[in-house]
Amino acid sequence: MRSLILRLAVAVALAISTLVSPAWPAHATPVLPMHLAAIPLIEHLFSGQRPGNLGVKDGKLSPCPASPNCVVSQGEADAEHAIAPIQYSGDATRAMQHLETVIKTMPRTSIVEQTDTYLYAEFASQWMGYVDDVEFYIDPTESVIHVRSASRLGQSDLGVNRKRIETIRSAFSA
């Protein structure tokens, strides 16, 4: 409850500062805004703890929790959590290399772990530094890359995890 109140207070403060901030003159060049996550104490406030259920177990990524801020391409996911895996053709090693390239081009992303068939990356939100855990598992027998993208904190992600996977899918197949 306390963290919810804190988040609400920060969101209200951001909204108010946006509404009352002076408009830039036409000739001025605005400075890029500083992200709240860049403030030392705020940085860790919204990043959460790295989950202990990450990785591939028996050829499967972990299922999503009941909260709507997760998507997964394996298991018996309901419509809210289900997403299609990423299709690839050719060699699994090349698919992983291409996936790594796509992930590295995305902002506020760090690859935490990578093997021949598994990639785990953390994505931080632009303003508050919320961290999402995103996993990819290549299944060479089906020529697909299974995906799981989950927010560490909160209930709703406003569709961010699903949009991210679809963005990665588009960049991967481009």
C-alpha positions as CSV (number, residue, x, y, z in Angstrom):
1,M,0.0,0.0,0.0
2,R,2.8,2.4,0.9
3,S,4.6,1.8,-2.5
4,L,1.3,2.5,-4.3
5,I,0.9,5.8,-2.5
6,L,4.5,6.7,-3.2
7,R,4.0,5.9,-6.9
8,L,0.8,7.9,-7.1
9,A,2.5,10.8,-5.4
10,V,5.4,10.7,-7.9
11,A,2.9,10.4,-10.8
12,V,0.9,13.4,-9.6
13,A,4.1,15.5,-9.1
14,L,5.2,14.6,-12.7
15,A,1.8,15.5,-14.1
16,I,1.7,18.9,-12.3
17,S,5.2,19.8,-13.3
18,T,4.3,19.1,-16.9
19,L,1.3,21.3,-16.7
20,V,2.9,24.3,-15.0
21,S,6.3,24.2,-16.7
22,P,6.9,27.3,-18.9
23,A,6.7,26.9,-22.6
24,W,9.9,27.1,-24.6
25,P,10.3,30.2,-26.8
26,A,10.4,29.3,-30.5
27,H,14.1,30.2,-30.7
28,A,15.2,28.1,-27.7
29,T,16.6,24.6,-27.9
30,P,15.1,22.6,-25.0
31,V,17.5,20.5,-22.9
32,L,16.6,16.8,-22.9
33,P,14.7,16.1,-19.6
34,M,16.4,14.2,-16.9
35,H,14.9,10.8,-16.1
36,L,13.7,10.4,-12.5
37,A,15.6,7.1,-12.5
38,A,18.8,9.0,-12.8
39,I,18.3,10.4,-9.3
40,P,20.4,8.0,-7.0
41,L,17.6,7.1,-4.5
42,I,14.9,6.8,-7.2
43,E,17.0,4.5,-9.4
44,H,16.5,1.5,-7.1
45,L,13.1,2.4,-5.9
46,F,11.3,1.3,-9.1
47,S,13.7,-1.3,-10.4
48,G,12.5,-4.1,-8.1
49,Q,14.3,-7.4,-7.4
50,R,15.4,-9.7,-10.2
51,P,13.0,-12.7,-10.1
52,G,14.3,-16.2,-9.1
53,N,12.1,-18.0,-11.6
54,L,13.9,-16.9,-14.8
55,G,15.5,-19.3,-17.3
56,V,14.5,-22.4,-19.2
57,K,13.3,-25.4,-17.3
58,D,12.5,-28.6,-19.2
59,G,12.5,-26.6,-22.5
60,K,10.0,-24.0,-21.2
61,L,10.1,-20.4,-20.0
62,S,8.2,-19.7,-16.7
63,P,4.5,-19.0,-17.0
64,C,3.1,-15.6,-16.4
65,P,1.7,-14.6,-12.9
66,A,-1.9,-13.7,-12.6
67,S,-1.2,-10.0,-13.1
68,P,-1.8,-8.6,-16.6
69,N,1.7,-7.2,-17.0
70,C,3.3,-10.2,-18.6
71,V,3.2,-12.1,-22.0
72,V,4.5,-15.5,-22.8
73,S,4.6,-17.7,-25.9
74,Q,4.7,-21.1,-24.1
75,G,2.5,-23.1,-21.9
76,E,-1.2,-22.7,-21.4
77,A,-1.4,-18.9,-21.3
78,D,-4.8,-17.3,-21.4
79,A,-5.7,-14.7,-24.1
80,E,-4.4,-11.8,-21.8
81,H,-1.0,-13.4,-21.5
82,A,-0.5,-15.3,-24.7
83,I,1.7,-14.1,-27.5
84,A,3.0,-15.9,-30.6
85,P,6.7,-16.9,-30.7
86,I,9.0,-15.3,-33.1
87,Q,9.5,-17.4,-36.3
88,Y,12.9,-17.7,-37.9
89,S,14.3,-19.7,-40.8
90,G,17.8,-21.1,-41.2
91,D,20.4,-21.6,-38.5
92,A,19.6,-21.2,-34.8
93,T,23.0,-19.6,-34.2
94,R,22.4,-16.9,-36.8
95,A,18.9,-16.3,-35.3
96,M,20.4,-15.7,-31.9
97,Q,23.1,-13.4,-33.3
98,H,20.4,-11.4,-35.1
99,L,18.2,-11.3,-32.0
100,E,21.1,-10.0,-30.0
101,T,21.7,-7.3,-32.5
102,V,18.0,-6.3,-32.4
103,I,18.0,-6.2,-28.5
104,K,21.3,-4.1,-28.4
105,T,19.7,-1.4,-30.6
106,M,16.8,-0.9,-28.1
107,P,17.1,2.0,-25.6
108,R,17.7,1.4,-21.8
109,T,18.4,-2.3,-22.4
110,S,21.0,-4.6,-21.0
111,I,21.7,-8.2,-21.8
112,V,22.2,-10.0,-18.5
113,E,22.6,-13.6,-19.7
114,Q,23.1,-15.3,-23.1
115,T,23.7,-18.9,-24.2
116,D,23.4,-20.6,-27.6
117,T,19.6,-20.9,-27.1
118,Y,18.7,-18.4,-24.3
119,L,18.9,-14.7,-24.0
120,Y,17.8,-12.7,-20.9
121,A,17.6,-8.9,-21.0
122,E,16.4,-6.2,-18.7
123,F,14.5,-3.2,-20.1
124,A,14.1,0.0,-18.0
125,S,11.2,2.4,-18.6
126,Q,12.1,5.9,-19.7
127,W,10.9,8.0,-16.9
128,M,10.7,6.0,-13.7
129,G,13.2,3.2,-14.4
130,Y,10.7,0.4,-13.9
131,V,12.5,-2.8,-15.0
132,D,10.9,-5.5,-17.2
133,D,12.5,-9.0,-17.5
134,V,12.5,-10.3,-21.1
135,E,13.5,-13.8,-22.0
136,F,14.0,-15.5,-25.3
137,Y,14.4,-19.2,-25.9
138,I,15.3,-20.7,-29.3
139,D,13.6,-24.0,-30.1
140,P,15.6,-25.2,-33.1
141,T,13.2,-28.2,-33.6
142,E,10.3,-25.8,-34.3
143,S,12.4,-22.8,-35.7
144,V,10.8,-20.4,-33.2
145,I,12.0,-18.1,-30.5
146,H,9.8,-18.4,-27.5
147,V,9.4,-15.2,-25.5
148,R,8.4,-14.0,-22.1
149,S,8.3,-10.4,-21.0
150,A,7.2,-9.5,-17.5
151,S,7.1,-6.3,-15.4
152,R,8.8,-6.7,-12.0
153,L,6.5,-4.3,-10.2
154,G,2.8,-3.3,-10.3
155,Q,-0.3,-4.7,-11.8
156,S,-0.8,-3.1,-15.2
157,D,1.9,-2.2,-17.8
158,L,-0.6,-0.6,-20.2
159,G,0.4,-3.1,-22.8
160,V,4.1,-2.2,-22.8
161,N,5.4,-5.8,-22.6
162,R,3.2,-6.9,-25.6
163,K,4.2,-3.9,-27.6
164,R,7.9,-4.5,-26.9
165,I,7.7,-8.1,-28.1
166,E,5.9,-7.0,-31.3
167,T,8.5,-4.3,-31.9
168,I,11.2,-6.9,-31.5
169,R,9.3,-9.3,-33.8
170,S,9.1,-6.5,-36.5
171,A,12.8,-5.6,-36.2
172,F,13.8,-9.2,-36.2
173,S,11.9,-10.0,-39.4
174,A,13.0,-6.8,-41.2
